[in-house]
Amino acid sequence: MGLDMYIYLEDRVTEEVIEYSYYRKFNALQGYFVKHFEIENCGKVKLTYDIINEIYLVLNEIRHHPEKAHLLMPAFPGPFFGSYKYDQIYHGYIHQAACDFYHAKFLDYSKYELYFTSDW
């Protein structure tokens, strides 16, 4: 039991679903989606290039200025959502997500749709 988050691709032609990224108990990212998209448990958000770039910029700002983490992407409480500390685990999630969102900017959006979803 716990917070699981996925970013997945859906092929526009075949409707095949391909897992792109997976995060376990990265509650700050969940909080970002709740705040900006009012996502509920098992809800999904279609990620456009602009959304991806916006999130990437936030993540990258935290990578370069870790003291801003609590302002830009604060820990988000919930049942079995993991740690609320801004420690090595938090910053590892930030780094992983920044890489994932950076590469997502270069997907072929005429062929794929990208979605974020979570489950707890």
C-alpha positions as CSV (number, residue, x, y, z in Angstrom):
1,M,0.0,0.0,0.0
2,G,1.2,3.5,-0.8
3,L,1.4,6.2,-3.3
4,D,2.2,5.0,-6.8
5,M,2.5,7.5,-9.8
6,Y,2.9,6.7,-13.4
7,I,3.5,8.7,-16.6
8,Y,2.6,6.6,-19.6
9,L,2.4,7.0,-23.3
10,E,-0.6,6.1,-25.4
11,D,-0.1,5.4,-29.1
12,R,-2.7,7.5,-31.0
13,V,-3.1,4.8,-33.6
14,T,-2.9,1.5,-31.8
15,E,-4.0,2.8,-28.4
16,E,-1.1,0.7,-26.9
17,V,-0.1,1.9,-23.4
18,I,3.6,2.2,-22.6
19,E,4.9,3.0,-19.2
20,Y,7.2,6.0,-19.4
21,S,8.0,6.7,-15.7
22,Y,7.1,5.4,-12.3
23,Y,7.5,7.1,-9.0
24,R,6.8,5.5,-5.5
25,K,5.8,7.8,-2.7
26,F,7.0,11.0,-4.4
27,N,4.4,12.9,-2.5
28,A,5.6,16.4,-3.6
29,L,4.9,15.5,-7.3
30,Q,1.4,14.2,-6.3
31,G,0.8,17.5,-4.4
32,Y,1.8,19.5,-7.5
33,F,-0.8,17.7,-9.6
34,V,-3.5,18.0,-6.9
35,K,-2.8,21.7,-6.6
36,H,-2.7,22.5,-10.3
37,F,-5.1,19.9,-11.7
38,E,-7.3,18.8,-8.8
39,I,-6.5,15.2,-9.6
40,E,-8.2,12.5,-7.4
41,N,-7.2,9.0,-6.7
42,C,-6.8,7.1,-10.0
43,G,-7.5,10.2,-12.0
44,K,-5.4,11.1,-14.9
45,V,-4.0,14.3,-16.5
46,K,-3.1,14.6,-20.2
47,L,0.3,16.2,-20.3
48,T,0.9,18.7,-23.0
49,Y,4.3,20.1,-24.0
50,D,3.6,23.3,-22.0
51,I,2.7,21.3,-18.9
52,I,5.7,19.2,-19.2
53,N,8.0,22.2,-19.7
54,E,6.5,24.0,-16.8
55,I,7.0,21.1,-14.4
56,Y,10.5,20.5,-15.8
57,L,11.4,24.2,-15.0
58,V,10.2,23.8,-11.5
59,L,12.1,20.6,-10.9
60,N,15.3,22.0,-12.5
61,E,15.0,25.1,-10.3
62,I,14.9,22.9,-7.2
63,R,17.9,20.9,-8.5
64,H,19.9,24.2,-8.7
65,H,18.4,25.8,-5.6
66,P,17.5,23.0,-3.1
67,E,16.6,25.6,-0.5
68,K,13.5,26.5,-2.6
69,A,12.1,23.0,-2.5
70,H,9.6,23.7,0.2
71,L,8.3,26.7,-1.8
72,L,8.3,25.3,-5.3
73,M,7.2,21.6,-4.7
74,P,6.4,21.1,-1.0
75,A,5.9,17.7,0.6
76,F,2.3,16.7,0.4
77,P,0.6,14.7,3.2
78,G,-1.5,11.7,2.6
79,P,-2.1,8.0,3.7
80,F,1.1,6.0,3.2
81,F,2.7,8.9,1.1
82,G,6.2,8.4,2.4
83,S,8.6,10.9,4.0
84,Y,7.9,14.6,4.3
85,K,11.6,15.5,4.7
86,Y,13.6,17.4,2.1
87,D,16.4,14.9,2.2
88,Q,18.5,12.8,-0.2
89,I,15.4,10.7,-1.1
90,Y,13.3,13.8,-1.9
91,H,16.2,15.3,-4.1
92,G,16.7,11.9,-5.8
93,Y,13.0,12.0,-6.8
94,I,13.5,15.5,-8.0
95,H,16.5,14.6,-10.1
96,Q,14.8,11.5,-11.6
97,A,11.7,13.5,-12.5
98,A,13.7,16.3,-14.0
99,C,15.4,13.9,-16.3
100,D,12.1,12.2,-17.2
101,F,10.3,15.5,-17.9
102,Y,13.2,16.9,-19.9
103,H,13.2,13.9,-22.2
104,A,9.4,14.0,-22.5
105,K,9.8,17.4,-24.1
106,F,11.2,15.6,-27.2
107,L,8.5,13.0,-27.7
108,D,6.6,12.9,-31.0
109,Y,3.3,14.3,-29.8
110,S,1.7,13.6,-33.2
111,K,2.2,9.9,-32.5
112,Y,1.7,9.7,-28.7
113,E,-0.3,11.2,-25.9
114,L,1.3,11.4,-22.5
115,Y,-0.6,11.1,-19.2
116,F,0.0,11.3,-15.5
117,T,-1.9,9.1,-13.1
118,S,-1.6,8.0,-9.5
119,D,-3.1,5.5,-7.1
120,W,-3.0,5.1,-3.3
